[in-house]
Amino acid sequence: MKLKAFFFEILPISLFFVLSQFYSIIVAALISSLLSVVTLIVFYLKEKRVAKFQIFSIFMSVSFSTIAYFLNEEIFVKIQPTIFNGIFSTVLLVGLLHEKAMMKQFFSSQFSLNESTWKTLSLRWGLFFAFLTIINELAWRNLSTEEWVTVKVFVLAPLVGLFMLAQLPITIRGTIKKP
């Protein structure tokens, strides 16, 4: 089942890349956002659970893609990752300043972890989201649209996957065993 979940995660970004080769990134973003909604619904029907993070992510994607479509301004597609990653970085890091592991708020339906692990993951992901924010800002401001799409699909998306895999050991160690 995990392989299917991975497939559902990469399907929208893959469609975005393919469509961006034939249409504007606005059309590609809008269609891939709608596919994200469909995959979220299918995932929920199969698993009977969904992380708040996924809902917010898709909400942001659909919102910015729709704004870009109606205003015919691709900048809204390009800045969406900056705003999304910036918000999450801020939420996670400010949460830690207040002794709250915000990752727990977003992923407790998927993982049962001890508090220390939630805090460590909140810090790591908060810093990683800050890094992604900076990279996206540099990319969209300094690259052509085609180059930005390439960075988004072939650099940033795999980087998120690799970072997620790098967090598996601490996630596994911090898992609370159910009696």
Summary of the structure (lengths in Angstrom):
residues: 179
radius of gyration: 16.7
end to end distance: 23.6
largest distance: 54.9
contacts: 542
relative contact order: 0.11
helix: 83%
strand: 1%
